Amino acid sequence: MLSRAAFIRLCSIISMFVVAVSVMGSAPPASAAPQKFVYQIRHSTYGRIGTYTNSVETTGDRTTVTTEGRIAVSILGIVLYRQDFDRVERWVGERLMSFQGLTTTNGRAFEVKGEAKGKNFAVDSPNGSFMAPAMVRLANPWSADVLKGEMMLTPDRGQLEDVKVNPGEVTELAIKGAKVRARRYEIARVTGERRYEIWLDAEGTPVMFNVNTRRGMVTFTLTS
């Protein structure tokens, strides 16, 4: 039969064990090291026009992507066009949970906001408020996940586009002073019009992408 002192010591050991198990069970989810992707922006006519940065932070199945863009088109030192934007998107797994973006073009600001609601994604934009599909993708290639959707939301004006992804050939690109093999993907409107092209390396990192606009081709190349 245990003495009173031995009984107290046993209870103390059991309490310490319970606390240790509790702490272990409540450990925070694993966090991946933050990633930052900086792209140089070039226009087919005006040359280098700015930078585009995606910062990605992941904890468990939750990912926050912060995007910053600084664009200026100038001729002989005179700025003809300027666009600045700051955006934040939050994901849980492969679902976009919220988005907030402010784009200022030549002094005029446009705000787009959205959040997951049930089986939809509610959007407030300069074009009005509407419901998008739950698995909508943003036109921001921070990972290969952008290729998984059939409906794309433009972050500057909040417009929905029906798109189709067509995988292409593997090619060799000059990225950060080295040759990198990457596979090209074409994202086209369902009408057949080419909209975007993305090149992913073997690790799934977008090393280059471009946007086909009415004023020419804009290319984003990873620099750091």
C-alpha positions in Angstrom: 0.0 0.0 0.0 1.4 3.4 -1.0 2.3 5.9 1.7 0.8 9.4 1.6 4.1 10.9 0.4 4.5 8.3 -2.4 0.9 8.8 -3.5 1.5 12.6 -3.7 4.7 12.0 -5.8 2.8 9.7 -8.1 0.0 12.2 -8.6 2.6 14.9 -9.4 4.3 12.7 -12.0 0.9 11.9 -13.6 0.0 15.7 -13.7 3.3 16.5 -15.4 2.7 13.8 -18.0 -0.8 15.1 -18.8 0.5 18.6 -19.2 3.3 17.5 -21.5 0.9 15.5 -23.7 -1.5 18.5 -23.8 1.3 20.9 -24.9 2.5 18.4 -27.5 -1.1 18.1 -28.8 -1.6 21.8 -29.1 1.6 22.5 -31.0 1.1 25.1 -33.7 1.0 23.8 -37.3 4.3 23.6 -39.2 5.2 26.8 -41.1 7.1 26.9 -44.3 9.8 29.5 -44.7 8.4 32.7 -46.3 9.1 33.0 -50.0 9.5 36.2 -52.1 9.4 36.3 -55.8 10.4 39.5 -57.6 9.8 39.9 -61.3 11.0 42.5 -63.8 8.2 43.8 -66.1 8.9 44.5 -69.7 6.6 45.9 -72.4 7.0 44.8 -76.0 7.2 48.4 -77.1 8.4 50.5 -74.1 10.9 48.0 -72.6 11.4 47.8 -68.8 8.5 49.4 -67.0 8.6 48.2 -63.4 8.5 45.4 -60.9 6.0 42.8 -59.6 6.5 41.1 -56.3 4.7 38.1 -54.7 5.4 37.3 -51.0 4.1 33.9 -49.9 3.7 32.8 -46.3 2.3 29.3 -45.4 1.3 27.8 -42.1 -0.3 24.4 -42.2 -2.9 24.5 -45.0 -3.3 28.3 -44.8 -1.4 30.6 -47.2 -1.2 34.4 -47.5 0.0 35.9 -50.7 0.9 39.6 -50.7 1.4 41.2 -54.1 2.9 44.6 -54.9 3.3 46.1 -58.3 5.0 49.4 -59.4 4.7 50.3 -63.1 5.6 53.5 -64.9 5.8 54.0 -68.7 7.9 57.0 -69.7 9.3 58.6 -72.8 12.2 61.1 -72.6 11.6 61.3 -68.8 7.9 62.1 -69.1 5.7 59.5 -67.4 2.8 58.6 -69.8 1.3 55.9 -67.7 1.6 54.9 -64.0 0.0 52.0 -62.1 0.6 50.9 -58.5 -1.2 48.1 -56.8 -1.2 46.3 -53.4 -3.1 43.1 -52.9 -3.6 40.4 -50.3 -5.2 37.0 -50.9 -5.7 34.3 -48.3 -6.1 30.6 -49.1 -7.1 27.5 -47.1 -5.9 24.5 -49.1 -6.9 25.1 -52.7 -9.7 27.5 -51.9 -9.5 31.2 -52.0 -11.0 32.5 -48.7 -10.5 36.3 -49.1 -9.0 38.9 -51.4 -8.5 42.6 -51.1 -6.7 44.7 -53.7 -6.3 48.4 -54.5 -5.1 49.4 -57.9 -4.3 53.1 -58.7 -4.0 53.9 -62.4 -2.9 57.4 -63.4 -4.2 58.7 -60.1 -7.6 56.8 -60.3 -8.1 54.1 -57.6 -10.0 50.9 -58.1 -10.7 48.5 -55.2 -11.7 44.9 -55.5 -12.7 42.8 -52.5 -14.0 39.2 -52.1 -14.6 36.5 -49.5 -15.8 32.9 -49.5 -19.5 32.5 -48.7 -20.8 29.0 -48.7 -20.5 27.4 -52.1 -19.5 30.8 -53.7 -17.0 33.6 -53.6 -18.6 37.0 -53.1 -17.0 39.8 -55.1 -17.3 43.6 -54.7 -15.7 45.5 -57.6 -16.0 48.6 -59.8 -18.3 46.5 -62.0 -20.7 45.8 -59.1 -21.2 42.9 -56.7 -21.6 39.3 -57.8 -21.1 35.7 -56.9 -18.2 33.7 -58.4 -17.7 30.0 -58.1 -16.1 28.7 -54.9 -13.0 27.5 -56.7 -12.4 30.7 -58.7 -8.7 31.6 -59.3 -7.0 35.0 -59.3 -5.0 36.1 -62.3 -1.8 36.0 -60.2 0.5 33.1 -60.9 2.1 32.7 -57.5 2.0 28.9 -57.8 0.9 26.1 -60.1 -2.5 26.2 -58.5 -3.6 29.0 -60.8 -3.7 26.4 -63.6 -6.4 24.3 -61.8 -9.4 26.6 -62.3 -11.8 27.2 -65.2 -12.9 30.6 -63.9 -10.4 33.5 -63.4 -10.9 36.8 -61.6 -8.9 39.8 -62.7 -7.5 41.5 -59.6 -7.4 45.0 -61.0 -11.0 45.4 -62.2 -12.7 42.3 -60.7 -13.8 40.8 -64.0 -14.6 37.1 -64.4 -13.2 35.2 -67.3 -14.0 31.7 -68.5 -10.6 30.2 -69.3 -9.1 27.0 -70.6 -5.5 25.8 -69.7 -3.5 24.3 -72.5 -0.1 22.7 -71.5 2.7 23.3 -74.0 6.3 22.4 -74.6 9.3 22.3 -72.3 11.7 25.1 -73.2 14.9 26.6 -71.9 14.8 30.2 -70.5 17.4 32.6 -69.2 16.4 33.2 -65.6 18.6 35.0 -63.0 21.7 34.6 -65.2 21.2 30.8 -65.6 19.5 28.5 -68.1 16.3 27.0 -66.7 14.1 24.3 -68.2 10.4 25.2 -67.8 7.1 24.0 -69.2 4.9 26.6 -70.9 1.1 26.8 -70.2 -1.3 28.8 -72.2 -4.4 30.2 -70.5 -6.9 31.2 -73.1 -10.4 32.5 -73.0 -13.0 29.9 -74.1 -13.5 32.0 -77.2 -10.0 31.0 -78.2 -8.2 34.3 -77.5 -4.9 33.8 -75.8 -4.8 35.7 -72.5 -1.8 34.6 -70.5 1.2 32.3 -70.7 3.1 30.9 -67.7 6.4 29.0 -67.5 6.9 26.7 -64.5 10.2 25.1 -63.6 10.7 21.6 -62.3 9.7 22.7 -58.8 6.5 24.4 -60.0 7.8 27.9 -59.5 6.5 30.5 -62.1 9.7 31.7 -63.5 8.1 33.8 -66.3 4.6 34.8 -67.4 3.1 37.3 -69.8 -0.2 39.1 -70.4 -1.5 39.8 -73.9 -3.1 43.3 -73.8 -4.5 45.6 -76.5 -1.4 47.8 -76.1 1.1 45.0 -76.5 2.7 42.1 -74.7 3.7 42.5 -71.1 6.3 40.0 -69.8 7.2 39.3 -66.2 10.6 37.5 -65.6 11.8 36.2 -62.2 14.9 38.1 -61.0 15.1 37.1 -57.4 
